[in-house]
Amino acid sequence: NGDVSFTISATVGKTYRLEFKNDLNEENWTFFPTPPVVANSSTVTFTDNIGANPQRIYRVLQLD
């Protein structure tokens, strides 16, 4: 169905933002459409629907 989901290790109380590119040659990263997530456990899960994109590259930033 085009959904991809992944879980990262996190620190409780820290804020994480998901960003993506559809091609590594793109100059800028795109913010994931949801707001940053404050971890309330030792993991954070992100789910995305890549639609018609054959690939998508992700990175997760800890903001604080």
KAWOZI-V629888 format. One record per residue. N is the residue number from 1. RES is the residue in one small letter. D_CENTER is the distance of its C-alpha to the mean C-alpha in Angstrom with 1 decimal. Layout:
<<N;RES;D_CENTER> <N;RES;D_CENTER>>
This chain:
<<1;n;18.2> <2;g;15.2> <3;d;12.7> <4;v;10.3> <5;s;9.2> <6;f;8.4> <7;t;9.4> <8;i;9.5> <9;s;12.7> <10;a;12.9> <11;t;15.8> <12;v;17.2> <13;g;17.4> <14;k;14.8> <15;t;12.1> <16;y;8.4> <17;r;6.2> <18;l;2.8> <19;e;5.1> <20;f;6.8> <21;k;10.5> <22;n;12.8> <23;d;15.2> <24;l;15.4> <25;n;18.5> <26;e;16.8> <27;e;17.5> <28;n;14.7> <29;w;10.9> <30;t;9.9> <31;f;8.1> <32;f;6.2> <33;p;9.4> <34;t;9.1> <35;p;10.4> <36;p;9.2> <37;v;9.8> <38;v;13.0> <39;a;13.3> <40;n;16.5> <41;s;16.8> <42;s;16.2> <43;t;12.9> <44;v;9.7> <45;t;8.5> <46;f;5.7> <47;t;7.7> <48;d;7.9> <49;n;11.3> <50;i;11.9> <51;g;15.4> <52;a;17.9> <53;n;15.7> <54;p;17.0> <55;q;14.0> <56;r;10.5> <57;i;9.3> <58;y;5.9> <59;r;6.0> <60;v;5.3> <61;l;8.3> <62;q;10.9> <63;l;12.7> <64;d;16.0>>
